[in-house]
Amino acid sequence: MSQVTEDIVLDSLRKIIDPDLRKDIVKLGFVQDLVIDGGKVSFKIVLTTPACPVKDEMEAQAQTLVSAIEGVTEVNVTMDSEVPKGRGVKDNVAVPGVKNIIAVSSGKGGVGKSTVAVNLAVSLAQNGAKVGLMDADVYGPNVPLMLGTGLHQPPVFNGQLIPLEAHGVKMISMAVLVPPDKPMILRGPMLHGIVRQFLTDVNWGELDYLIVDMPPGTGDVQLSLAQLVPVQGAVVVTTPQEVSLADVRRAVKMFEQVNVQVLGVIENMSYFIAPDTGARYNIFGEGGGKKLSDEYGLKLLGEVPMGIEVREGGDKGIPVVISAPGSPQADAFRKVAEEVARQISIEAMKPELTILSKAHQH
């Protein structure tokens, strides 16, 4: 009977290719803790996103490949994930413990940007990621109501604010720091100060993703925010109408100006499914997000249908991915979260992939 060695096991695992990063899992360093005890082989496959759509296939493939090695009697595969840390944008304040910051932005108000930010954050948390949500929309901070944290003031510990938590997401918002009946009359520099505080004076702890709900629009405030926050990628929310697309074009140009990668477009209120007949109506026209993604070579991260569940969930503080997990809306938000996580990990792995391919050429 032939001896099972580490090389033989790793060689067989090289046949498994990560579909996003287009390299084998051994070269990417995903195979860890390999232990061989006679005919028993155990190892971990550590993926770069908690919501990896091919996780089960990879596990099955690894099991089959290693079981086929002569002399192997038992195979134990553990699947795990370690979200890679994005490359911070230089000169920006990096937030200790936070691996990736994702801005959720829209060219104008009324497209459901906060709803998208909240459901995206909760979906990522449901997949086992550590998630924070920073409500930087200081003029209309409605995230606390949608997330259901209420407007309690956050506790302060060692001079730092402790974020409020709901549905597995840590959250900080202007709305919990200022009484809701006080109008927000902020000028640019003051806003800057607040956002900087949200980044440096809040104890976020260890986070895989910090989602930033940006104020709608593309003015100076948004521009300076995009420069101030070390964002790994931005997600732009739109609705299918032409007017809203013109706004998104501005948002995309704005992020280009500050060298922030736009991960893709989410088309919200994409269509309406009649609850009684299940018929689909394109109330706001259709194909806007697709047109936009074609025009800029951006990814269409998903189309979220309209539905009364989304509004009800938002009003009650129970996001639709929790209040109506079987709804088409929840399903669409989960897919969007998966896509966003994938794009972030592809971005984060880029320098390593370049190094890998260079090493390969020598």
C-alpha positions, 0 to 999 in steps of 0.5 A, a space after each residue: 500500500 502506498 504512503 499518503 503524503 502531503 504532496 500527493 494530497 495537495 496535488 489532487 486538490 490543485 484540480 479545484 479552481 476558484 471560479 472568481 479568482 481563476 486560480 487553484 485553491 492550493 496556489 491561493 493558500 486556501 488549503 490549511 491545517 492538512 493532517 495525515 494520519 495513516 489513511 486518514 486525511 483532514 484539512 480546512 478549505 478557507 474561502 474568501 467570502 462567507 457567502 460563497 455560492 460554490 462552497 458545497 461544490 468545492 467541499 464535495 469535489 475535495 472529498 471526491 478527489 482526496 478519497 480517490 487517492 490510493 491508501 486514503 481511508 477517511 477524509 475530513 474537510 472543514 469549510 471556513 472563510 476568512 474575508 480578506 482585508 481590502 487595500 485601504 485607499 492611501 492617506 485615508 484613516 484606516 479603521 482598526 479591526 475593519 477589513 472592508 468598507 463598502 459605500 452604498 450610494 445613490 445619485 438622488 434620494 427616494 430610490 430606497 438606498 437605506 433599505 438596500 444598505 440595511 438588508 445588505 448588512 443583515 444578509 451578510 451577517 446572516 451568512 456569518 460575516 461580522 458586519 457594521 453599518 454606519 449611517 452617514 446620511 446625516 440629513 435623513 438618518 432613518 437606518 436606526 428605525 429600519 434596523 430596529 435599534 430604536 433611538 437609544 443613545 449608544 453607551 460610551 466606554 473608554 472615550 469611544 461610542 459602543 455601536 447599537 446592535 440589532 439582527 447581528 449588525 452593529 450600527 451607529 447613526 446621527 439619529 441616535 446622537 441627536 434628538 430626532 425632533 432637532 433639524 440637522 443643519 450641518 455645513 460641510 466641515 461639521 459633517 466631516 467632523 461627524 463622519 471622522 468621529 464615526 470612523 475613529 471614535 466608535 469602537 467597531 471591534 473586528 468587522 469583515 464589512 462596514 457598510 456606509 449608507 451615504 447621503 443621497 446625491 453627488 455634491 461636495 458632501 458626498 465627494 469629501 466623504 468618499 475621500 475621507 472614508 477608506 472605501 474598498 468599493 461602492 455600490 450604486 442604487 438606482 431604479 429603472 427610470 431614465 431620470 434616476 439613471 442620469 443621477 447614477 451616471 453622476 455618482 459613478 463619475 464622482 467615485 471615479 474622481 476619488 479613485 473608488 472602485 464601483 463594485 456594481 449597480 443594484 436596481 431597486 423597485 425593479 418590478 412589482 409582483 402582484 400578491 394575488 396573481 403573481 404577475 410581474 409589472 414593470 411599473 418604472 420601465 425596465 432594463 435601466 440597471 442593465 443599460 447602465 452596467 453595459 454603458 460603464 462596464 459595471 456589474 448589475 449586482 441584482 434587481 430587487 422587486 417592489 413589495 409591501 413587505 419591504 416597507 412594512 419590514 422597514 417601518 417595524 424595524 425588522 428588515 425584509 430578509 428577516 421578516 419575510 425570508 421567503 419573499 422574492 425581495 429577501 431572495 434578491 437581497 441575499 443574492 445581492 449580498 453574495 455578489 457584493 461579497 464576491 466582488 470585494 474578495 476579488 478586489 482584495 485578492 487582486 494584488 496577490 493574484 498579480 504577484 502569483 501570476 508574475 511568480 508563475 512566469 519566472 
